[in-house]
Amino acid sequence: MSRVKRNPLLRALLVVLGVLIIAVSPLVGVIPGPGGIFVFAAGLVLVLRNSPWALAHFARIKRRWPRFGHYADLALRRRSARRRRERQIRMGVR
Protein backbone atom coordinates (compact mmCIF):
# COMPACT_ATOMS: atom_id res chain seq x y z
CA MET A 1 0.00 0.00 0.00
CA SER A 2 2.89 2.32 -0.56
CA ARG A 3 2.49 5.35 -2.72
CA VAL A 4 4.37 5.69 -5.95
CA LYS A 5 7.32 8.06 -5.60
CA ARG A 6 7.03 10.81 -8.18
CA ASN A 7 9.80 12.86 -9.61
CA PRO A 8 10.30 15.95 -7.39
CA LEU A 9 10.15 18.24 -10.42
CA LEU A 10 6.83 16.74 -11.49
CA ARG A 11 5.46 17.13 -7.95
CA ALA A 12 6.53 20.79 -7.90
CA LEU A 13 4.91 21.41 -11.28
CA LEU A 14 1.68 19.78 -10.10
CA VAL A 15 1.66 21.97 -6.96
CA VAL A 16 2.18 25.10 -9.07
CA LEU A 17 -0.58 23.97 -11.44
CA GLY A 18 -2.89 23.39 -8.45
CA VAL A 19 -2.18 26.87 -7.09
CA LEU A 20 -2.87 28.40 -10.51
CA ILE A 21 -6.15 26.49 -10.76
CA ILE A 22 -7.13 27.73 -7.28
CA ALA A 23 -6.26 31.29 -8.35
CA VAL A 24 -8.47 30.98 -11.45
CA SER A 25 -11.47 29.64 -9.52
CA PRO A 26 -12.88 33.12 -8.60
CA LEU A 27 -12.91 34.01 -12.29
CA VAL A 28 -14.82 30.84 -13.10
CA GLY A 29 -17.10 31.55 -10.14
CA VAL A 30 -18.40 34.67 -11.87
CA ILE A 31 -19.97 32.49 -14.56
CA PRO A 32 -23.47 31.35 -13.55
CA GLY A 33 -23.50 27.92 -11.97
CA PRO A 34 -21.35 26.15 -9.41
CA GLY A 35 -18.24 25.89 -11.64
CA GLY A 36 -15.92 27.85 -9.36
CA ILE A 37 -16.40 25.37 -6.52
CA PHE A 38 -15.37 22.43 -8.68
CA VAL A 39 -12.38 24.28 -10.13
CA PHE A 40 -11.23 25.21 -6.60
CA ALA A 41 -11.65 21.60 -5.45
CA ALA A 42 -9.59 20.30 -8.37
CA GLY A 43 -6.75 22.71 -7.54
CA LEU A 44 -6.92 21.79 -3.86
CA VAL A 45 -6.69 18.09 -4.70
CA LEU A 46 -3.58 18.69 -6.82
CA VAL A 47 -1.90 20.69 -4.06
CA LEU A 48 -2.78 18.27 -1.26
CA ARG A 49 -1.74 15.19 -3.23
CA ASN A 50 1.68 16.61 -4.07
CA SER A 51 2.74 18.81 -1.14
CA PRO A 52 3.54 17.30 2.27
CA TRP A 53 3.65 20.81 3.76
CA ALA A 54 0.13 21.62 2.55
CA LEU A 55 -1.12 18.23 3.73
CA ALA A 56 0.24 18.83 7.25
CA HIS A 57 -1.51 22.21 7.45
CA PHE A 58 -4.68 20.68 6.04
CA ALA A 59 -4.58 18.03 8.79
CA ARG A 60 -4.51 20.79 11.43
CA ILE A 61 -7.43 22.58 9.80
CA LYS A 62 -9.32 19.29 9.53
CA ARG A 63 -8.92 18.62 13.27
CA ARG A 64 -10.27 22.08 14.04
CA TRP A 65 -13.21 21.95 11.58
CA PRO A 66 -14.10 18.27 11.02
CA ARG A 67 -16.99 18.94 8.62
CA PHE A 68 -14.69 20.67 6.17
CA GLY A 69 -12.29 17.75 6.40
CA HIS A 70 -15.04 15.24 5.71
CA TYR A 71 -15.87 16.79 2.34
CA ALA A 72 -12.22 17.11 1.41
CA ASP A 73 -11.67 13.43 2.27
CA LEU A 74 -14.54 12.52 -0.03
CA ALA A 75 -12.99 14.54 -2.85
CA LEU A 76 -9.54 13.07 -2.27
CA ARG A 77 -10.95 9.52 -1.90
CA ARG A 78 -8.67 8.89 1.04
CA ARG A 79 -8.44 5.32 2.34
CA SER A 80 -7.96 6.51 5.91
CA ALA A 81 -11.25 8.40 5.76
CA ARG A 82 -13.04 5.32 4.43
CA ARG A 83 -11.63 3.18 7.28
CA ARG A 84 -12.65 5.81 9.83
CA ARG A 85 -16.22 5.95 8.48
CA GLU A 86 -16.51 2.15 8.50
CA ARG A 87 -15.23 2.04 12.10
CA GLN A 88 -17.75 4.70 13.16
CA ILE A 89 -20.59 2.78 11.53
CA ARG A 90 -19.55 -0.45 13.27
CA MET A 91 -19.39 1.31 16.64
CA GLY A 92 -22.68 3.10 16.09
CA VAL A 93 -21.14 6.58 16.23
CA ARG A 94 -22.46 8.99 13.67
C-alpha positions in Angstrom: 0.0 0.0 0.0 2.9 2.3 -0.6 2.5 5.4 -2.7 4.4 5.7 -5.9 7.3 8.1 -5.6 7.0 10.8 -8.2 9.8 12.9 -9.6 10.3 16.0 -7.4 10.2 18.2 -10.4 6.8 16.7 -11.5 5.5 17.1 -8.0 6.5 20.8 -7.9 4.9 21.4 -11.3 1.7 19.8 -10.1 1.7 22.0 -7.0 2.2 25.1 -9.1 -0.6 24.0 -11.4 -2.9 23.4 -8.5 -2.2 26.9 -7.1 -2.9 28.4 -10.5 -6.1 26.5 -10.8 -7.1 27.7 -7.3 -6.3 31.3 -8.4 -8.5 31.0 -11.5 -11.5 29.6 -9.5 -12.9 33.1 -8.6 -12.9 34.0 -12.3 -14.8 30.8 -13.1 -17.1 31.5 -10.1 -18.4 34.7 -11.9 -20.0 32.5 -14.6 -23.5 31.3 -13.5 -23.5 27.9 -12.0 -21.3 26.2 -9.4 -18.2 25.9 -11.6 -15.9 27.9 -9.4 -16.4 25.4 -6.5 -15.4 22.4 -8.7 -12.4 24.3 -10.1 -11.2 25.2 -6.6 -11.7 21.6 -5.5 -9.6 20.3 -8.4 -6.8 22.7 -7.5 -6.9 21.8 -3.9 -6.7 18.1 -4.7 -3.6 18.7 -6.8 -1.9 20.7 -4.1 -2.8 18.3 -1.3 -1.7 15.2 -3.2 1.7 16.6 -4.1 2.7 18.8 -1.1 3.5 17.3 2.3 3.6 20.8 3.8 0.1 21.6 2.6 -1.1 18.2 3.7 0.2 18.8 7.2 -1.5 22.2 7.4 -4.7 20.7 6.0 -4.6 18.0 8.8 -4.5 20.8 11.4 -7.4 22.6 9.8 -9.3 19.3 9.5 -8.9 18.6 13.3 -10.3 22.1 14.0 -13.2 21.9 11.6 -14.1 18.3 11.0 -17.0 18.9 8.6 -14.7 20.7 6.2 -12.3 17.8 6.4 -15.0 15.2 5.7 -15.9 16.8 2.3 -12.2 17.1 1.4 -11.7 13.4 2.3 -14.5 12.5 0.0 -13.0 14.5 -2.8 -9.5 13.1 -2.3 -11.0 9.5 -1.9 -8.7 8.9 1.0 -8.4 5.3 2.3 -8.0 6.5 5.9 -11.2 8.4 5.8 -13.0 5.3 4.4 -11.6 3.2 7.3 -12.6 5.8 9.8 -16.2 6.0 8.5 -16.5 2.2 8.5 -15.2 2.0 12.1 -17.7 4.7 13.2 -20.6 2.8 11.5 -19.5 -0.5 13.3 -19.4 1.3 16.6 -22.7 3.1 16.1 -21.1 6.6 16.2 -22.5 9.0 13.7 
